[in-house]
Amino acid sequence: MDRDEILIPESKGSGAPKVPIWEKANLTLPEAAELYNIGINRLREISDDDRCPFVLFVGNKRLIKRKQFDEYLAEAYSI
């Protein structure tokens, strides 16, 4: 998949421009799953820990901190 194909859809009715996924600092679970080729359920499982360094909750919405997740993956043997 080309980088150009992974775009965030425009907000409904806002006319906001599409932001490429590789420019986002925080990713939703579906975005992270697509980018890193990891299942959404597995992402939920590894980010459930209260001290998880790469998860950010905005209300009930779980976001993956991209920089910290990249570092986590670089150190991981398997996930």
N, CA, C and O atoms as a Maestro MAE file, in Angstrom:
{
 s_m_m2io_version
 :::
 2.0.0
}

f_m_ct {
 s_m_title
 :::
 protein
 m_atom[316] {
  # First column is atom index #
  i_m_mmod_type
  r_m_x_coord
  r_m_y_coord
  r_m_z_coord
  i_m_residue_number
  s_m_chain_name
  s_m_pdb_residue_name
  s_m_pdb_atom_name
  i_m_atomic_number
  :::
  1 25 0.841 -1.171 0.000 1 A "MET " " N  " 7
  2 3 0.000 0.000 0.000 1 A "MET " " CA " 6
  3 2 0.893 1.243 0.000 1 A "MET " " C  " 6
  4 15 1.832 1.335 0.790 1 A "MET " " O  " 8
  5 25 0.607 2.171 -0.863 2 A "ASP " " N  " 7
  6 3 1.367 3.415 -0.936 2 A "ASP " " CA " 6
  7 2 1.010 4.320 0.230 2 A "ASP " " C  " 6
  8 15 -0.087 4.256 0.785 2 A "ASP " " O  " 8
  9 25 1.974 5.171 0.588 3 A "ARG " " N  " 7
  10 3 1.716 6.145 1.655 3 A "ARG " " CA " 6
  11 2 0.530 7.035 1.307 3 A "ARG " " C  " 6
  12 15 -0.207 7.458 2.198 3 A "ARG " " O  " 8
  13 25 0.338 7.322 0.030 4 A "ASP " " N  " 7
  14 3 -0.743 8.208 -0.395 4 A "ASP " " CA " 6
  15 2 -2.118 7.585 -0.177 4 A "ASP " " C  " 6
  16 15 -3.119 8.297 -0.105 4 A "ASP " " O  " 8
  17 25 -2.169 6.248 -0.071 5 A "GLU " " N  " 7
  18 3 -3.453 5.582 0.083 5 A "GLU " " CA " 6
  19 2 -3.962 5.628 1.513 5 A "GLU " " C  " 6
  20 15 -5.163 5.473 1.732 5 A "GLU " " O  " 8
  21 25 -3.087 5.836 2.497 6 A "ILE " " N  " 7
  22 3 -3.491 5.842 3.898 6 A "ILE " " CA " 6
  23 2 -3.741 7.288 4.316 6 A "ILE " " C  " 6
  24 15 -2.823 7.989 4.742 6 A "ILE " " O  " 8
  25 25 -4.975 7.718 4.192 7 A "LEU " " N  " 7
  26 3 -5.353 9.077 4.561 7 A "LEU " " CA " 6
  27 2 -6.486 9.035 5.556 7 A "LEU " " C  " 6
  28 15 -7.253 8.073 5.603 7 A "LEU " " O  " 8
  29 25 -6.587 10.054 6.330 8 A "ILE " " N  " 7
  30 3 -7.663 10.176 7.292 8 A "ILE " " CA " 6
  31 2 -8.830 10.851 6.588 8 A "ILE " " C  " 6
  32 15 -8.654 11.896 5.960 8 A "ILE " " O  " 8
  33 25 -10.011 10.269 6.686 9 A "PRO " " N  " 7
  34 3 -11.155 10.889 6.012 9 A "PRO " " CA " 6
  35 2 -11.489 12.249 6.602 9 A "PRO " " C  " 6
  36 15 -11.227 12.528 7.772 9 A "PRO " " O  " 8
  37 25 -12.072 13.082 5.762 10 A "GLU " " N  " 7
  38 3 -12.483 14.405 6.230 10 A "GLU " " CA " 6
  39 2 -13.568 14.273 7.279 10 A "GLU " " C  " 6
  40 15 -14.371 13.341 7.245 10 A "GLU " " O  " 8
  41 25 -13.585 15.209 8.205 11 A "SER " " N  " 7
  42 3 -14.649 15.241 9.197 11 A "SER " " CA " 6
  43 2 -15.957 15.535 8.485 11 A "SER " " C  " 6
  44 15 -15.990 16.267 7.495 11 A "SER " " O  " 8
  45 25 -17.015 14.966 8.990 12 A "LYS " " N  " 7
  46 3 -18.317 15.137 8.351 12 A "LYS " " CA " 6
  47 2 -18.728 16.596 8.348 12 A "LYS " " C  " 6
  48 15 -18.885 17.207 9.406 12 A "LYS " " O  " 8
  49 25 -18.902 17.151 7.168 13 A "GLY " " N  " 7
  50 3 -19.415 18.496 7.031 13 A "GLY " " CA " 6
  51 2 -18.436 19.607 7.361 13 A "GLY " " C  " 6
  52 15 -18.772 20.778 7.186 13 A "GLY " " O  " 8
  53 25 -17.240 19.285 7.831 14 A "SER " " N  " 7
  54 3 -16.327 20.348 8.250 14 A "SER " " CA " 6
  55 2 -15.499 20.887 7.088 14 A "SER " " C  " 6
  56 15 -15.043 22.029 7.124 14 A "SER " " O  " 8
  57 25 -15.306 20.069 6.064 15 A "GLY " " N  " 7
  58 3 -14.474 20.501 4.955 15 A "GLY " " CA " 6
  59 2 -13.000 20.548 5.331 15 A "GLY " " C  " 6
  60 15 -12.196 21.128 4.602 15 A "GLY " " O  " 8
  61 25 -12.633 19.945 6.460 16 A "ALA " " N  " 7
  62 3 -11.240 19.936 6.911 16 A "ALA " " CA " 6
  63 2 -10.393 19.118 5.948 16 A "ALA " " C  " 6
  64 15 -10.860 18.116 5.407 16 A "ALA " " O  " 8
  65 25 -9.163 19.533 5.731 17 A "PRO " " N  " 7
  66 3 -8.306 18.783 4.802 17 A "PRO " " CA " 6
  67 2 -7.925 17.426 5.375 17 A "PRO " " C  " 6
  68 15 -7.900 17.238 6.592 17 A "PRO " " O  " 8
  69 25 -7.630 16.490 4.493 18 A "LYS " " N  " 7
  70 3 -7.178 15.172 4.913 18 A "LYS " " CA " 6
  71 2 -5.732 15.268 5.387 18 A "LYS " " C  " 6
  72 15 -4.897 15.906 4.746 18 A "LYS " " O  " 8
  73 25 -5.453 14.632 6.507 19 A "VAL " " N  " 7
  74 3 -4.110 14.619 7.072 19 A "VAL " " CA " 6
  75 2 -3.517 13.240 6.812 19 A "VAL " " C  " 6
  76 15 -4.123 12.238 7.193 19 A "VAL " " O  " 8
  77 25 -2.360 13.158 6.181 20 A "PRO " " N  " 7
  78 3 -1.748 11.851 5.954 20 A "PRO " " CA " 6
  79 2 -1.434 11.170 7.280 20 A "PRO " " C  " 6
  80 15 -1.025 11.824 8.239 20 A "PRO " " O  " 8
  81 25 -1.624 9.877 7.329 21 A "ILE " " N  " 7
  82 3 -1.451 9.127 8.569 21 A "ILE " " CA " 6
  83 2 -0.021 9.215 9.089 21 A "ILE " " C  " 6
  84 15 0.188 9.203 10.302 21 A "ILE " " O  " 8
  85 25 0.957 9.300 8.214 22 A "TRP " " N  " 7
  86 3 2.358 9.352 8.659 22 A "TRP " " CA " 6
  87 2 2.737 10.699 9.272 22 A "TRP " " C  " 6
  88 15 3.847 10.841 9.785 22 A "TRP " " O  " 8
  89 25 1.852 11.683 9.233 23 A "GLU " " N  " 7
  90 3 2.113 12.976 9.855 23 A "GLU " " CA " 6
  91 2 1.424 13.118 11.220 23 A "GLU " " C  " 6
  92 15 1.604 14.129 11.900 23 A "GLU " " O  " 8
  93 25 0.645 12.122 11.619 24 A "LYS " " N  " 7
  94 3 -0.072 12.189 12.882 24 A "LYS " " CA " 6
  95 2 0.820 11.717 14.026 24 A "LYS " " C  " 6
  96 15 1.569 10.752 13.876 24 A "LYS " " O  " 8
  97 25 0.741 12.396 15.164 25 A "ALA " " N  " 7
  98 3 1.504 12.007 16.355 25 A "ALA " " CA " 6
  99 2 0.792 10.893 17.117 25 A "ALA " " C  " 6
  100 15 1.446 10.035 17.710 25 A "ALA " " O  " 8
  101 25 -0.532 10.896 17.107 26 A "ASN " " N  " 7
  102 3 -1.332 9.887 17.802 26 A "ASN " " CA " 6
  103 2 -2.270 9.226 16.806 26 A "ASN " " C  " 6
  104 15 -2.866 9.889 15.957 26 A "ASN " " O  " 8
  105 25 -2.393 7.905 16.921 27 A "LEU " " N  " 7
  106 3 -3.195 7.139 15.973 27 A "LEU " " CA " 6
  107 2 -4.341 6.439 16.681 27 A "LEU " " C  " 6
  108 15 -4.198 5.994 17.820 27 A "LEU " " O  " 8
  109 25 -5.474 6.343 16.009 28 A "THR " " N  " 7
  110 3 -6.564 5.526 16.531 28 A "THR " " CA " 6
  111 2 -6.163 4.062 16.357 28 A "THR " " C  " 6
  112 15 -5.205 3.764 15.644 28 A "THR " " O  " 8
  113 25 -6.881 3.160 16.994 29 A "LEU " " N  " 7
  114 3 -6.550 1.740 16.854 29 A "LEU " " CA " 6
  115 2 -6.648 1.259 15.406 29 A "LEU " " C  " 6
  116 15 -5.750 0.548 14.956 29 A "LEU " " O  " 8
  117 25 -7.692 1.611 14.657 30 A "PRO " " N  " 7
  118 3 -7.729 1.178 13.253 30 A "PRO " " CA " 6
  119 2 -6.565 1.743 12.424 30 A "PRO " " C  " 6
  120 15 -6.029 1.046 11.563 30 A "PRO " " O  " 8
  121 25 -6.178 2.983 12.675 31 A "GLU " " N  " 7
  122 3 -5.049 3.575 11.951 31 A "GLU " " CA " 6
  123 2 -3.748 2.856 12.298 31 A "GLU " " C  " 6
  124 15 -2.948 2.549 11.414 31 A "GLU " " O  " 8
  125 25 -3.539 2.591 13.586 32 A "ALA " " N  " 7
  126 3 -2.322 1.897 14.012 32 A "ALA " " CA " 6
  127 2 -2.297 0.472 13.467 32 A "ALA " " C  " 6
  128 15 -1.245 -0.012 13.050 32 A "ALA " " O  " 8
  129 25 -3.428 -0.192 13.467 33 A "ALA " " N  " 7
  130 3 -3.508 -1.550 12.933 33 A "ALA " " CA " 6
  131 2 -3.128 -1.567 11.457 33 A "ALA " " C  " 6
  132 15 -2.389 -2.444 11.011 33 A "ALA " " O  " 8
  133 25 -3.627 -0.612 10.715 34 A "GLU " " N  " 7
  134 3 -3.327 -0.513 9.284 34 A "GLU " " CA " 6
  135 2 -1.854 -0.192 9.049 34 A "GLU " " C  " 6
  136 15 -1.208 -0.813 8.205 34 A "GLU " " O  " 8
  137 25 -1.333 0.757 9.780 35 A "LEU " " N  " 7
  138 3 0.039 1.203 9.579 35 A "LEU " " CA " 6
  139 2 1.063 0.148 9.986 35 A "LEU " " C  " 6
  140 15 2.042 -0.073 9.274 35 A "LEU " " O  " 8
  141 25 0.842 -0.503 11.128 36 A "TYR " " N  " 7
  142 3 1.822 -1.445 11.658 36 A "TYR " " CA " 6
  143 2 1.513 -2.905 11.324 36 A "TYR " " C  " 6
  144 15 2.291 -3.796 11.666 36 A "TYR " " O  " 8
  145 25 0.396 -3.150 10.666 37 A "ASN " " N  " 7
  146 3 -0.012 -4.514 10.291 37 A "ASN " " CA " 6
  147 2 -0.154 -5.400 11.532 37 A "ASN " " C  " 6
  148 15 0.311 -6.540 11.556 37 A "ASN " " O  " 8
  149 25 -0.802 -4.853 12.555 38 A "ILE " " N  " 7
  150 3 -1.088 -5.551 13.802 38 A "ILE " " CA " 6
  151 2 -2.601 -5.466 14.003 38 A "ILE " " C  " 6
  152 15 -3.205 -4.419 13.768 38 A "ILE " " O  " 8
  153 25 -3.201 -6.555 14.431 39 A "GLY " " N  " 7
  154 3 -4.645 -6.577 14.630 39 A "GLY " " CA " 6
  155 2 -5.105 -5.622 15.725 39 A "GLY " " C  " 6
  156 15 -4.381 -5.365 16.687 39 A "GLY " " O  " 8
  157 25 -6.308 -5.105 15.566 40 A "ILE " " N  " 7
  158 3 -6.884 -4.180 16.544 40 A "ILE " " CA " 6
  159 2 -7.006 -4.846 17.908 40 A "ILE " " C  " 6
  160 15 -6.715 -4.222 18.929 40 A "ILE " " O  " 8
  161 25 -7.432 -6.101 17.937 41 A "ASN " " N  " 7
  162 3 -7.574 -6.800 19.218 41 A "ASN " " CA " 6
  163 2 -6.226 -6.954 19.910 41 A "ASN " " C  " 6
  164 15 -6.145 -6.821 21.131 41 A "ASN " " O  " 8
  165 25 -5.176 -7.229 19.160 42 A "ARG " " N  " 7
  166 3 -3.843 -7.350 19.753 42 A "ARG " " CA " 6
  167 2 -3.359 -5.997 20.269 42 A "ARG " " C  " 6
  168 15 -2.737 -5.931 21.329 42 A "ARG " " O  " 8
  169 25 -3.632 -4.929 19.542 43 A "LEU " " N  " 7
  170 3 -3.278 -3.590 20.006 43 A "LEU " " CA " 6
  171 2 -3.998 -3.257 21.311 43 A "LEU " " C  " 6
  172 15 -3.401 -2.682 22.221 43 A "LEU " " O  " 8
  173 25 -5.277 -3.617 21.405 44 A "ARG " " N  " 7
  174 3 -6.034 -3.402 22.644 44 A "ARG " " CA " 6
  175 2 -5.406 -4.187 23.788 44 A "ARG " " C  " 6
  176 15 -5.245 -3.677 24.896 44 A "ARG " " O  " 8
  177 25 -5.055 -5.436 23.500 45 A "GLU " " N  " 7
  178 3 -4.493 -6.316 24.520 45 A "GLU " " CA " 6
  179 2 -3.172 -5.771 25.080 45 A "GLU " " C  " 6
  180 15 -2.984 -5.749 26.296 45 A "GLU " " O  " 8
  181 25 -2.266 -5.334 24.213 46 A "ILE " " N  " 7
  182 3 -0.967 -4.872 24.699 46 A "ILE " " CA " 6
  183 2 -1.026 -3.462 25.282 46 A "ILE " " C  " 6
  184 15 -0.092 -3.035 25.959 46 A "ILE " " O  " 8
  185 25 -2.107 -2.740 25.028 47 A "SER " " N  " 7
  186 3 -2.227 -1.381 25.565 47 A "SER " " CA " 6
  187 2 -3.188 -1.301 26.754 47 A "SER " " C  " 6
  188 15 -3.529 -0.205 27.197 47 A "SER " " O  " 8
  189 25 -3.621 -2.437 27.266 48 A "ASP " " N  " 7
  190 3 -4.558 -2.455 28.401 48 A "ASP " " CA " 6
  191 2 -3.905 -2.119 29.735 48 A "ASP " " C  " 6
  192 15 -4.595 -1.694 30.661 48 A "ASP " " O  " 8
  193 25 -2.600 -2.298 29.857 49 A "ASP " " N  " 7
  194 3 -1.900 -2.039 31.115 49 A "ASP " " CA " 6
  195 2 -2.009 -0.562 31.489 49 A "ASP " " C  " 6
  196 15 -1.869 0.311 30.632 49 A "ASP " " O  " 8
  197 25 -2.257 -0.288 32.760 50 A "ASP " " N  " 7
  198 3 -2.387 1.094 33.238 50 A "ASP " " CA " 6
  199 2 -1.110 1.907 33.045 50 A "ASP " " C  " 6
  200 15 -1.162 3.128 32.897 50 A "ASP " " O  " 8
  201 25 0.034 1.227 33.047 51 A "ARG " " N  " 7
  202 3 1.318 1.922 32.891 51 A "ARG " " CA " 6
  203 2 1.870 1.830 31.470 51 A "ARG " " C  " 6
  204 15 3.062 2.052 31.256 51 A "ARG " " O  " 8
  205 25 1.035 1.512 30.519 52 A "CYS " " N  " 7
  206 3 1.471 1.383 29.127 52 A "CYS " " CA " 6
  207 2 2.019 2.732 28.645 52 A "CYS " " C  " 6
  208 15 1.306 3.734 28.700 52 A "CYS " " O  " 8
  209 25 3.275 2.776 28.172 53 A "PRO " " N  " 7
  210 3 3.899 4.052 27.820 53 A "PRO " " CA " 6
  211 2 3.421 4.658 26.499 53 A "PRO " " C  " 6
  212 15 3.703 5.823 26.219 53 A "PRO " " O  " 8
  213 25 2.706 3.885 25.688 54 A "PHE " " N  " 7
  214 3 2.329 4.391 24.370 54 A "PHE " " CA " 6
  215 2 0.833 4.556 24.162 54 A "PHE " " C  " 6
  216 15 0.383 4.731 23.029 54 A "PHE " " O  " 8
  217 25 0.056 4.503 25.236 55 A "VAL " " N  " 7
  218 3 -1.386 4.683 25.086 55 A "VAL " " CA " 6
  219 2 -1.812 6.011 25.713 55 A "VAL " " C  " 6
  220 15 -1.280 6.439 26.737 55 A "VAL " " O  " 8
  221 25 -2.779 6.640 25.070 56 A "LEU " " N  " 7
  222 3 -3.344 7.899 25.537 56 A "LEU " " CA " 6
  223 2 -4.860 7.776 25.436 56 A "LEU " " C  " 6
  224 15 -5.396 7.469 24.372 56 A "LEU " " O  " 8
  225 25 -5.545 8.016 26.552 57 A "PHE " " N  " 7
  226 3 -7.004 7.974 26.537 57 A "PHE " " CA " 6
  227 2 -7.549 9.392 26.482 57 A "PHE " " C  " 6
  228 15 -7.168 10.252 27.277 57 A "PHE " " O  " 8
  229 25 -8.437 9.619 25.542 58 A "VAL " " N  " 7
  230 3 -9.166 10.880 25.441 58 A "VAL " " CA " 6
  231 2 -10.625 10.492 25.657 58 A "VAL " " C  " 6
  232 15 -11.321 10.078 24.730 58 A "VAL " " O  " 8
  233 25 -11.066 10.636 26.900 59 A "GLY " " N  " 7
  234 3 -12.375 10.094 27.265 59 A "GLY " " CA " 6
  235 2 -12.286 8.580 27.186 59 A "GLY " " C  " 6
  236 15 -11.433 7.975 27.834 59 A "GLY " " O  " 8
  237 25 -13.149 7.966 26.406 60 A "ASN " " N  " 7
  238 3 -13.109 6.514 26.195 60 A "ASN " " CA " 6
  239 2 -12.298 6.135 24.961 60 A "ASN " " C  " 6
  240 15 -12.087 4.952 24.694 60 A "ASN " " O  " 8
  241 25 -11.856 7.107 24.230 61 A "LYS " " N  " 7
  242 3 -11.119 6.856 22.990 61 A "LYS " " CA " 6
  243 2 -9.655 6.541 23.305 61 A "LYS " " C  " 6
  244 15 -8.982 7.306 23.996 61 A "LYS " " O  " 8
  245 25 -9.176 5.414 22.793 62 A "ARG " " N  " 7
  246 3 -7.801 4.977 23.021 62 A "ARG " " CA " 6
  247 2 -6.962 5.362 21.798 62 A "ARG " " C  " 6
  248 15 -7.262 4.974 20.669 62 A "ARG " " O  " 8
  249 25 -5.913 6.129 22.054 63 A "LEU " " N  " 7
  250 3 -4.993 6.524 20.987 63 A "LEU " " CA " 6
  251 2 -3.624 5.925 21.253 63 A "LEU " " C  " 6
  252 15 -3.230 5.728 22.402 63 A "LEU " " O  " 8
  253 25 -2.909 5.638 20.180 64 A "ILE " " N  " 7
  254 3 -1.559 5.093 20.266 64 A "ILE " " CA " 6
  255 2 -0.584 6.228 19.972 64 A "ILE " " C  " 6
  256 15 -0.637 6.850 18.911 64 A "ILE " " O  " 8
  257 25 0.313 6.489 20.935 65 A "LYS " " N  " 7
  258 3 1.355 7.505 20.746 65 A "LYS " " CA " 6
  259 2 2.401 6.907 19.810 65 A "LYS " " C  " 6
  260 15 3.096 5.953 20.161 65 A "LYS " " O  " 8
  261 25 2.497 7.468 18.650 66 A "ARG " " N  " 7
  262 3 3.288 6.873 17.583 66 A "ARG " " CA " 6
  263 2 4.772 6.737 17.923 66 A "ARG " " C  " 6
  264 15 5.347 5.665 17.735 66 A "ARG " " O  " 8
  265 25 5.394 7.792 18.413 67 A "LYS " " N  " 7
  266 3 6.823 7.764 18.713 67 A "LYS " " CA " 6
  267 2 7.137 6.701 19.765 67 A "LYS " " C  " 6
  268 15 8.072 5.918 19.597 67 A "LYS " " O  " 8
  269 25 6.359 6.672 20.850 68 A "GLN " " N  " 7
  270 3 6.577 5.705 21.917 68 A "GLN " " CA " 6
  271 2 6.297 4.281 21.439 68 A "GLN " " C  " 6
  272 15 6.968 3.341 21.865 68 A "GLN " " O  " 8
  273 25 5.307 4.119 20.554 69 A "PHE " " N  " 7
  274 3 4.995 2.792 20.044 69 A "PHE " " CA " 6
  275 2 6.108 2.299 19.119 69 A "PHE " " C  " 6
  276 15 6.450 1.117 19.134 69 A "PHE " " O  " 8
  277 25 6.669 3.198 18.318 70 A "ASP " " N  " 7
  278 3 7.814 2.829 17.472 70 A "ASP " " CA " 6
  279 2 8.973 2.342 18.338 70 A "ASP " " C  " 6
  280 15 9.621 1.349 18.007 70 A "ASP " " O  " 8
  281 25 9.233 3.035 19.443 71 A "GLU " " N  " 7
  282 3 10.307 2.633 20.361 71 A "GLU " " CA " 6
  283 2 9.997 1.279 20.998 71 A "GLU " " C  " 6
  284 15 10.884 0.436 21.137 71 A "GLU " " O  " 8
  285 25 8.740 1.073 21.383 72 A "TYR " " N  " 7
  286 3 8.316 -0.200 21.962 72 A "TYR " " CA " 6
  287 2 8.550 -1.342 20.964 72 A "TYR " " C  " 6
  288 15 9.069 -2.395 21.335 72 A "TYR " " O  " 8
  289 25 8.175 -1.134 19.726 73 A "LEU " " N  " 7
  290 3 8.345 -2.165 18.698 73 A "LEU " " CA " 6
  291 2 9.816 -2.435 18.405 73 A "LEU " " C  " 6
  292 15 10.198 -3.574 18.139 73 A "LEU " " O  " 8
  293 25 10.633 -1.403 18.452 74 A "ALA " " N  " 7
  294 3 12.060 -1.570 18.189 74 A "ALA " " CA " 6
  295 2 12.717 -2.464 19.250 74 A "ALA " " C  " 6
  296 15 13.671 -3.183 18.949 74 A "ALA " " O  " 8
  297 25 12.217 -2.422 20.474 75 A "GLU " " N  " 7
  298 3 12.784 -3.213 21.570 75 A "GLU " " CA " 6
  299 2 12.140 -4.587 21.712 75 A "GLU " " C  " 6
  300 15 12.707 -5.467 22.361 75 A "GLU " " O  " 8
  301 25 10.962 -4.786 21.115 76 A "ALA " " N  " 7
  302 3 10.205 -6.028 21.305 76 A "ALA " " CA " 6
  303 2 10.764 -7.153 20.442 76 A "ALA " " C  " 6
  304 15 11.156 -6.946 19.294 76 A "ALA " " O  " 8
  305 25 10.790 -8.342 21.024 77 A "TYR " " N  " 7
  306 3 11.179 -9.544 20.263 77 A "TYR " " CA " 6
  307 2 9.962 -10.086 19.528 77 A "TYR " " C  " 6
  308 15 10.053 -10.478 18.365 77 A "TYR " " O  " 8
  309 25 8.833 -10.107 20.207 78 A "SER " " N  " 7
  310 3 7.580 -10.525 19.598 78 A "SER " " CA " 6
  311 2 6.434 -9.812 20.311 78 A "SER " " C  " 6
  312 15 6.586 -9.365 21.449 78 A "SER " " O  " 8
  313 25 5.299 -9.708 19.645 79 A "ILE " " N  " 7
  314 3 4.141 -9.073 20.278 79 A "ILE " " CA " 6
  315 2 2.911 -9.946 20.171 79 A "ILE " " C  " 6
  316 15 1.842 -9.568 20.650 79 A "ILE " " O  " 8
  :::
 }
 m_bond[315] {
  # First column is bond index #
  i_m_from
  i_m_to
  i_m_order
  :::
  1 1 2 1
  2 2 3 1
  3 3 4 2
  4 3 5 1
  5 5 6 1
  6 6 7 1
  7 7 8 2
  8 7 9 1
  9 9 10 1
  10 10 11 1
  11 11 12 2
  12 11 13 1
  13 13 14 1
  14 14 15 1
  15 15 16 2
  16 15 17 1
  17 17 18 1
  18 18 19 1
  19 19 20 2
  20 19 21 1
  21 21 22 1
  22 22 23 1
  23 23 24 2
  24 23 25 1
  25 25 26 1
  26 26 27 1
  27 27 28 2
  28 27 29 1
  29 29 30 1
  30 30 31 1
  31 31 32 2
  32 31 33 1
  33 33 34 1
  34 34 35 1
  35 35 36 2
  36 35 37 1
  37 37 38 1
  38 38 39 1
  39 39 40 2
  40 39 41 1
  41 41 42 1
  42 42 43 1
  43 43 44 2
  44 43 45 1
  45 45 46 1
  46 46 47 1
  47 47 48 2
  48 47 49 1
  49 49 50 1
  50 50 51 1
  51 51 52 2
  52 51 53 1
  53 53 54 1
  54 54 55 1
  55 55 56 2
  56 55 57 1
  57 57 58 1
  58 58 59 1
  59 59 60 2
  60 59 61 1
  61 61 62 1
  62 62 63 1
  63 63 64 2
  64 63 65 1
  65 65 66 1
  66 66 67 1
  67 67 68 2
  68 67 69 1
  69 69 70 1
  70 70 71 1
  71 71 72 2
  72 71 73 1
  73 73 74 1
  74 74 75 1
  75 75 76 2
  76 75 77 1
  77 77 78 1
  78 78 79 1
  79 79 80 2
  80 79 81 1
  81 81 82 1
  82 82 83 1
  83 83 84 2
  84 83 85 1
  85 85 86 1
  86 86 87 1
  87 87 88 2
  88 87 89 1
  89 89 90 1
  90 90 91 1
  91 91 92 2
  92 91 93 1
  93 93 94 1
  94 94 95 1
  95 95 96 2
  96 95 97 1
  97 97 98 1
  98 98 99 1
  99 99 100 2
  100 99 101 1
  101 101 102 1
  102 102 103 1
  103 103 104 2
  104 103 105 1
  105 105 106 1
  106 106 107 1
  107 107 108 2
  108 107 109 1
  109 109 110 1
  110 110 111 1
  111 111 112 2
  112 111 113 1
  113 113 114 1
  114 114 115 1
  115 115 116 2
  116 115 117 1
  117 117 118 1
  118 118 119 1
  119 119 120 2
  120 119 121 1
  121 121 122 1
  122 122 123 1
  123 123 124 2
  124 123 125 1
  125 125 126 1
  126 126 127 1
  127 127 128 2
  128 127 129 1
  129 129 130 1
  130 130 131 1
  131 131 132 2
  132 131 133 1
  133 133 134 1
  134 134 135 1
  135 135 136 2
  136 135 137 1
  137 137 138 1
  138 138 139 1
  139 139 140 2
  140 139 141 1
  141 141 142 1
  142 142 143 1
  143 143 144 2
  144 143 145 1
  145 145 146 1
  146 146 147 1
  147 147 148 2
  148 147 149 1
  149 149 150 1
  150 150 151 1
  151 151 152 2
  152 151 153 1
  153 153 154 1
  154 154 155 1
  155 155 156 2
  156 155 157 1
  157 157 158 1
  158 158 159 1
  159 159 160 2
  160 159 161 1
  161 161 162 1
  162 162 163 1
  163 163 164 2
  164 163 165 1
  165 165 166 1
  166 166 167 1
  167 167 168 2
  168 167 169 1
  169 169 170 1
  170 170 171 1
  171 171 172 2
  172 171 173 1
  173 173 174 1
  174 174 175 1
  175 175 176 2
  176 175 177 1
  177 177 178 1
  178 178 179 1
  179 179 180 2
  180 179 181 1
  181 181 182 1
  182 182 183 1
  183 183 184 2
  184 183 185 1
  185 185 186 1
  186 186 187 1
  187 187 188 2
  188 187 189 1
  189 189 190 1
  190 190 191 1
  191 191 192 2
  192 191 193 1
  193 193 194 1
  194 194 195 1
  195 195 196 2
  196 195 197 1
  197 197 198 1
  198 198 199 1
  199 199 200 2
  200 199 201 1
  201 201 202 1
  202 202 203 1
  203 203 204 2
  204 203 205 1
  205 205 206 1
  206 206 207 1
  207 207 208 2
  208 207 209 1
  209 209 210 1
  210 210 211 1
  211 211 212 2
  212 211 213 1
  213 213 214 1
  214 214 215 1
  215 215 216 2
  216 215 217 1
  217 217 218 1
  218 218 219 1
  219 219 220 2
  220 219 221 1
  221 221 222 1
  222 222 223 1
  223 223 224 2
  224 223 225 1
  225 225 226 1
  226 226 227 1
  227 227 228 2
  228 227 229 1
  229 229 230 1
  230 230 231 1
  231 231 232 2
  232 231 233 1
  233 233 234 1
  234 234 235 1
  235 235 236 2
  236 235 237 1
  237 237 238 1
  238 238 239 1
  239 239 240 2
  240 239 241 1
  241 241 242 1
  242 242 243 1
  243 243 244 2
  244 243 245 1
  245 245 246 1
  246 246 247 1
  247 247 248 2
  248 247 249 1
  249 249 250 1
  250 250 251 1
  251 251 252 2
  252 251 253 1
  253 253 254 1
  254 254 255 1
  255 255 256 2
  256 255 257 1
  257 257 258 1
  258 258 259 1
  259 259 260 2
  260 259 261 1
  261 261 262 1
  262 262 263 1
  263 263 264 2
  264 263 265 1
  265 265 266 1
  266 266 267 1
  267 267 268 2
  268 267 269 1
  269 269 270 1
  270 270 271 1
  271 271 272 2
  272 271 273 1
  273 273 274 1
  274 274 275 1
  275 275 276 2
  276 275 277 1
  277 277 278 1
  278 278 279 1
  279 279 280 2
  280 279 281 1
  281 281 282 1
  282 282 283 1
  283 283 284 2
  284 283 285 1
  285 285 286 1
  286 286 287 1
  287 287 288 2
  288 287 289 1
  289 289 290 1
  290 290 291 1
  291 291 292 2
  292 291 293 1
  293 293 294 1
  294 294 295 1
  295 295 296 2
  296 295 297 1
  297 297 298 1
  298 298 299 1
  299 299 300 2
  300 299 301 1
  301 301 302 1
  302 302 303 1
  303 303 304 2
  304 303 305 1
  305 305 306 1
  306 306 307 1
  307 307 308 2
  308 307 309 1
  309 309 310 1
  310 310 311 1
  311 311 312 2
  312 311 313 1
  313 313 314 1
  314 314 315 1
  315 315 316 2
  :::
 }
}
